[in-house]
Amino acid sequence: MSCSRIEFTVPTGTVNPTNTREHHHARARRVRDEREETAESWPGWTAPALLVVRLTRVSPRLLDGGDNLPAALKPVRDEVARQLRLDDASPLVRWDYEQVQGPAAVVVEMAWGDDPLAVAIRAKDAVQPPPPPVPLLTVAKAKKERQAPPPGKAAPAKSWAQLATPNVHRSRP
């Protein structure tokens, strides 16, 4: 039997961490609880790594989809990636986020091959592809660029004495 889709629900609420003011221990405890609930709901699946994962946040209130939705689902994403034995930034997994109103939960859908979800995400990427990766500078090149002052600018002061005004150095009679 071959399947190309797995779906399960994580019985946890999510919090938008970008607008929440909480002690770092409370945040760590909340994230740990969300990850444990995701691990307990994990169906124990292993499959090919080229897949699409859709995380759907079900909550009474909706979040801004731009940056708050991915931030709220980050603990679940981390645990799903850990269960897949992949880094969550791996190019082998395409993450998609949705949200609907309802009682608090997170629905995790994984699809690959010719599953309608995987086909829909590939079509969406064909219309609007994700941005290309930013090339990383080598350490030596980055240091060299930082050391050279921009043209037309003075070199930065190397000591406190160079920062002082001439009035400070005036001798007293």
C-alpha positions in Angstrom: 0.0 0.0 0.0 1.4 3.4 -0.9 0.1 6.7 0.3 1.1 10.2 -0.5 -0.5 12.1 2.3 -0.6 12.0 6.1 -2.6 14.3 8.3 -2.9 14.5 12.1 -4.1 17.1 14.6 -2.0 18.4 17.5 -4.3 19.3 20.5 -2.5 22.5 21.4 -3.1 26.2 21.3 -0.5 28.5 19.8 0.7 32.0 20.9 2.1 34.8 18.8 5.5 35.2 20.3 6.2 38.5 18.6 3.6 40.3 20.6 3.7 38.3 23.9 5.6 39.6 26.8 6.6 36.7 28.9 9.4 35.6 31.1 12.0 33.4 29.2 11.3 30.5 31.5 7.6 30.7 30.8 8.3 30.9 27.1 10.6 27.9 27.3 8.0 25.9 29.2 5.3 26.8 26.7 7.4 25.8 23.7 8.5 22.6 25.4 4.8 21.7 26.0 3.9 22.5 22.4 6.7 20.3 21.1 5.8 17.4 23.5 2.2 17.5 22.3 3.4 17.4 18.7 5.7 14.5 19.5 2.8 12.6 21.2 0.6 13.2 18.2 3.2 12.1 15.7 2.0 9.0 13.7 5.5 7.4 13.5 5.9 7.9 9.8 9.1 7.7 7.7 9.1 8.4 4.0 10.9 10.2 1.2 12.3 13.6 2.1 10.9 15.6 -0.8 7.6 16.7 0.7 5.2 19.5 1.5 4.2 20.2 5.0 1.1 22.4 5.7 0.6 23.6 9.2 -2.9 24.9 9.8 -3.5 26.9 13.0 -7.0 26.5 14.3 -7.9 29.2 16.8 -10.8 31.4 17.8 -8.8 34.5 16.6 -6.8 34.9 13.4 -3.2 36.2 13.2 -1.5 38.3 10.6 -0.3 35.7 8.1 2.9 37.5 7.1 5.1 37.0 10.1 3.0 36.2 13.1 1.5 33.0 11.8 4.9 31.3 11.1 6.2 32.5 14.4 3.3 31.1 16.3 3.7 27.7 14.6 7.5 27.5 15.0 7.6 25.0 17.9 5.3 22.6 15.9 7.5 23.1 12.8 10.6 22.4 14.8 9.2 19.2 16.2 7.9 18.0 12.9 11.3 18.6 11.4 13.0 16.8 14.3 10.7 13.8 13.8 11.6 13.8 10.1 15.2 13.9 11.1 15.8 17.1 9.1 16.7 20.7 9.8 13.6 22.8 9.5 15.5 25.1 7.0 16.2 22.1 4.7 15.3 22.6 1.1 13.9 19.1 1.0 10.8 20.3 2.8 8.4 23.0 1.6 6.5 24.6 4.6 3.1 26.1 4.0 1.0 27.9 6.6 -2.8 28.3 6.9 -5.2 29.3 9.6 -8.9 28.8 10.3 -11.2 29.7 13.1 -12.3 27.1 15.6 -11.3 25.4 18.8 -7.5 25.6 19.5 -5.4 23.0 17.6 -2.8 22.6 14.9 -3.5 20.4 11.9 -0.3 19.0 10.3 -0.6 17.7 6.7 2.3 16.1 4.9 2.1 15.3 1.2 4.5 14.2 -1.6 4.3 12.9 -5.1 1.0 13.4 -6.9 -1.1 14.2 -3.9 -3.4 17.2 -4.6 -1.8 19.3 -1.8 1.7 18.7 -3.2 0.5 19.5 -6.7 -1.2 22.7 -5.5 1.9 23.9 -3.6 4.1 23.2 -6.7 1.7 25.2 -8.9 1.7 28.0 -6.4 5.5 28.1 -6.4 5.5 28.1 -10.2 3.3 31.2 -10.2 5.2 32.9 -7.4 8.5 31.1 -6.7 10.1 31.5 -3.3 13.0 34.0 -3.2 16.4 32.7 -4.2 18.8 32.0 -1.3 21.1 34.8 -0.3 24.8 34.0 -1.2 26.9 33.9 2.0 30.1 35.9 2.2 33.2 34.1 3.2 34.6 35.2 6.5 37.8 36.7 5.1 35.9 38.7 2.5 33.4 40.0 5.1 36.3 41.1 7.4 38.0 42.8 4.6 34.9 44.7 3.6 34.3 45.8 7.2 37.9 47.1 7.6 38.0 49.4 4.6 36.3 52.7 5.2 33.9 53.8 2.6 35.2 56.3 0.0 35.0 59.9 1.1 34.7 59.0 4.8 37.4 59.4 7.5 38.8 56.4 9.2 37.2 55.7 12.6 38.9 57.0 15.7 41.4 54.5 17.2 41.6 56.1 20.7 39.7 58.3 23.1 42.2 61.1 22.5 41.3 61.3 18.8 37.6 61.8 19.8 38.4 64.7 22.0 37.9 68.3 20.7 40.8 70.7 20.5 39.5 72.6 23.5 40.2 69.7 25.7 43.9 69.6 24.7 44.4 73.3 25.3 47.0 73.9 28.0 46.1 75.9 31.0 48.2 79.0 31.9 
